Amino acid sequence: MSVEIGSKVQGKVTGITNFGAFVDLPDGSTGLVHISEVADSYVKDINDHLKVGDQVEVKVISMKDGKTSLSIKKAIDRPEGQTSSYSQQRPPRSGRGDNRSKDFRPKGQFKPKESFEDKMARFLKTSEENLSTLKRNTGAKQGGRGGRRG
């Protein structure tokens, strides 16, 4: 049986790596099922889906430079117009500018705990305390009066 692009064939998993699985095809060649082509959902660990020695149905995606790319998820027959379950679960992506214009705060219910002036006064007080502490701790280290010069 010859293996051509677009054909579905049975194969045997002969090796598993972190990026995919190698499958022996009926014509004696070997192809690779990339981890993204194993299942419709996200595959974190390919060992959860395949084991060495498993018989799988694969679809030949491409053949370049003696390398055969295979897909398990594209080999599954689906009714016309039905897409993968993964794409049905995801909400449609919105444009980048959409989220910037939305204000998620409820209108009319926002009451600040303290006024702007109170916040500024608190900020100035803590800043002055921090500066005085910093000056006190670094003043002794700078040598001060009576240090030797030379």
Secondary structure, DSSP 8 states (H G I E B T S, - for coil): ----TT-EEEEEEEEE-SSEEEEE-TTS-EEEEEGGGS-SS--S-GGGT--TT-EEEEEEEEEETTEEEEESGGGS---TT---HHHHHS-----TTHHHH---S-TT----SS-HHHHHHHHHHHHHHHHHHHHHHHHGGG--TT----
